[in-house]
Each structure stands twice: as C-alpha cells, then as structure tokens.
Amino acid sequence: MPSQTLTTPVQSPESKIKEAFERGWAVIVWNDPVNLMSYVVFVFMKVLAFTKEKATHHMLQVHYTGKSCVAVETREKAELYYQQLQAHGLTVTLEPVEP
C-alpha cells in the first residue's frame, strides 16, 4: 500500500513571525448605542494619539456609516489597539487587509 503525503503546507515558525510583523491588519471601530460621541473622541485621542480633528472625523464616520477603520498596522500593534479600545468599552474588530 503506497503511503500518502499531506498536501497541506506546514507554516514554519519564521513565516508565522514574519506574518505577525507585516503591515496589513485593519482596526475597525463599530457604532454602538452606548458610548457618547464626546467619549469616543476622547478614547481615539488617548489610545490612538489622534488630534481632536482626526478623532472627531473618525467618530463621525462611525456615527454616520456604522464603522471606521482607525488604523492599519502590524498584527501585533493592531491587537494592542484592539485590546485598548475594547477596554474603553468600544466595539472593535480586526480584519486582514488584502494586498
């Protein structure tokens, strides 16, 4: 009986590390009925170091369109932003950015 080989590629630790540090993860903040607009601006300024104008722009985008991409970063930094924004009560997701 001939042996079968696996066709699923095995990802090396080096390629996993490289993937984690490549740019390409979008941090998406979603609209919610709980947080005040002024609070969302405050959080964006505190966590993302946005100017008041930039924070207000993204807050209004969240308010009117339902979501805003507030950052595109490496996976590690995107996960840090995700945790910090979520800790402040915002609804956040991460999405890989297609090349």
Backbone hydrogen bonds in HBPLUS format (Angstrom, degrees):
<---DONOR---> <-ACCEPTOR-->    atom                        ^
c    i                          cat <-CA-CA->   ^        H-A-AA   ^      H-
h    n   atom  resd res      DA  || num        DHA   H-A  angle D-A-AA Bond
n    s   type  num  typ     dist DA aas  dist angle  dist       angle   num
A0016-LYS N   A0012-SER O   3.09 MM   4  6.42 149.7  2.19 150.1 159.1     1
A0017-ILE N   A0013-PRO O   2.98 MM   4  6.23 156.0  2.04 148.6 154.5     2
A0018-LYS N   A0014-GLU O   2.94 MM   4  6.16 160.6  1.97 146.2 151.9     3
A0019-GLU N   A0015-SER O   2.95 MM   4  6.04 158.6  1.99 141.7 147.3     4
A0020-ALA N   A0016-LYS O   3.05 MM   4  6.26 150.8  2.14 142.1 149.6     5
A0021-PHE N   A0017-ILE O   3.20 MM   4  6.49 138.4  2.39 145.2 155.4     6
A0021-PHE N   A0018-LYS O   3.19 MM   3  5.35 133.1  2.42  99.0 111.0     7
A0022-GLU N   A0018-LYS O   3.08 MM   4  6.23 118.4  2.48 143.8 159.2     8
A0022-GLU N   A0019-GLU O   3.40 MM   3  5.30 152.1  2.49  96.5 104.3     9
A0075-ARG N   A0020-ALA O   3.12 MM  55  5.07 124.2  2.45 132.6 146.6    10
A0024-GLY N   A0073-GLU O   3.08 MM  49  5.78 144.1  2.22 120.7 127.1    11
A0097-VAL N   A0024-GLY O   2.65 MM  73  4.87 167.8  1.67 145.8 143.8    12
A0025-TRP N   A0073-GLU O   2.93 MM  48  5.36 148.7  2.03 151.3 160.5    13
A0073-GLU N   A0025-TRP O   2.96 MM  48  5.36 155.8  2.02 147.9 144.9    14
A0026-ALA N   A0095-GLU O   2.72 MM  69  5.13 165.3  1.74 164.5 159.4    15
A0095-GLU N   A0026-ALA O   2.99 MM  69  5.13 151.6  2.07 140.0 148.2    16
A0027-VAL N   A0071-ALA O   2.79 MM  44  5.21 162.5  1.82 156.7 158.3    17
A0070-VAL N   A0027-VAL O   2.90 MM  43  5.79 144.1  2.03 167.4 177.6    18
A0028-ILE N   A0093-THR O   2.88 MM  65  5.23 171.0  1.89 160.2 161.6    19
A0093-THR N   A0028-ILE O   2.91 MM  65  5.23 151.4  1.99 145.8 154.6    20
A0029-VAL N   A0068-SER O   2.92 MM  39  5.41 167.3  1.93 155.5 156.0    21
A0068-SER N   A0029-VAL O   2.90 MM  39  5.41 139.1  2.07 145.8 158.0    22
A0030-TRP N   A0091-THR O   2.86 MM  61  5.38 168.3  1.87 155.3 158.5    23
A0031-ASN N   A0066-GLY O   2.88 MM  35  4.88 155.4  1.94 133.4 130.9    24
A0039-TYR N   A0036-LEU O   3.10 MM   3  5.19 121.9  2.45  97.0 111.6    25
A0040-VAL N   A0036-LEU O   3.07 MM   4  6.45 155.3  2.13 152.9 159.4    26
A0041-VAL N   A0037-MET O   3.08 MM   4  6.38 159.8  2.12 151.4 156.3    27
A0042-PHE N   A0038-SER O   3.03 MM   4  6.25 160.1  2.07 142.4 148.0    28
A0043-VAL N   A0039-TYR O   2.90 MM   4  6.21 158.9  1.94 153.4 158.4    29
A0044-PHE N   A0040-VAL O   2.95 MM   4  6.19 165.0  1.98 153.8 157.5    30
A0045-MET N   A0041-VAL O   2.99 MM   4  6.22 157.5  2.05 152.4 158.6    31
A0046-LYS N   A0042-PHE O   2.91 MM   4  6.12 156.5  1.96 149.5 156.6    32
A0047-VAL N   A0043-VAL O   2.79 MM   4  5.79 173.3  1.80 162.0 163.0    33
A0048-LEU N   A0044-PHE O   2.99 MM   4  5.25 140.5  2.15 124.5 136.6    34
A0055-ALA N   A0051-THR O   2.89 MM   4  6.03 165.8  1.91 155.8 160.3    35
A0056-THR N   A0052-LYS O   2.91 MM   4  5.98 154.1  1.98 142.1 149.3    36
A0057-HIS N   A0053-GLU O   2.94 MM   4  6.16 154.7  2.01 145.3 152.3    37
A0058-HIS N   A0054-LYS O   3.05 MM   4  6.35 165.2  2.08 153.7 155.8    38
A0059-MET N   A0055-ALA O   2.92 MM   4  6.09 153.5  1.99 145.5 153.7    39
A0060-LEU N   A0056-THR O   2.91 MM   4  6.08 159.8  1.95 150.9 155.6    40
A0061-GLN N   A0057-HIS O   2.99 MM   4  6.26 148.3  2.10 143.4 152.7    41
A0062-VAL N   A0058-HIS O   2.94 MM   4  6.19 156.6  1.99 146.9 152.6    42
A0063-HIS N   A0059-MET O   2.87 MM   4  6.13 158.9  1.92 147.4 153.8    43
A0064-TYR N   A0060-LEU O   2.85 MM   4  5.97 166.1  1.87 152.1 154.8    44
A0065-THR N   A0061-GLN O   2.87 MM   4  5.57 158.3  1.91 143.4 150.4    45
A0066-GLY N   A0062-VAL O   2.91 MM   4  4.73 133.8  2.13 120.4 129.2    46
A0078-ALA N   A0074-THR O   2.85 MM   4  5.95 162.6  1.88 157.0 162.8    47
A0079-GLU N   A0075-ARG O   2.89 MM   4  6.04 154.8  1.95 148.7 155.0    48
A0080-LEU N   A0076-GLU O   3.09 MM   4  6.38 146.4  2.21 140.4 149.6    49
A0081-TYR N   A0077-LYS O   2.95 MM   4  6.29 163.5  1.98 154.8 157.7    50
A0082-TYR N   A0078-ALA O   2.86 MM   4  6.05 158.5  1.90 146.9 153.8    51
A0083-GLN N   A0079-GLU O   2.97 MM   4  6.18 162.9  2.00 146.9 150.1    52
A0084-GLN N   A0080-LEU O   2.96 MM   4  6.21 163.8  1.99 154.0 158.6    53
A0085-LEU N   A0081-TYR O   2.82 MM   4  5.95 169.9  1.83 158.9 161.6    54
A0086-GLN N   A0082-TYR O   2.93 MM   4  5.99 160.2  1.97 148.5 154.9    55
A0087-ALA N   A0083-GLN O   2.88 MM   4  5.98 148.1  1.98 141.6 150.6    56
A0088-HIS N   A0085-LEU O   3.12 MM   3  5.20 136.9  2.32  96.5 108.4    57
A0090-LEU N   A0085-LEU O   3.17 MM   5  5.66 161.1  2.20 149.5 144.2    58
A0089-GLY N   A0086-GLN O   2.90 MM   3  5.06 159.4  1.94 110.3 114.0    59
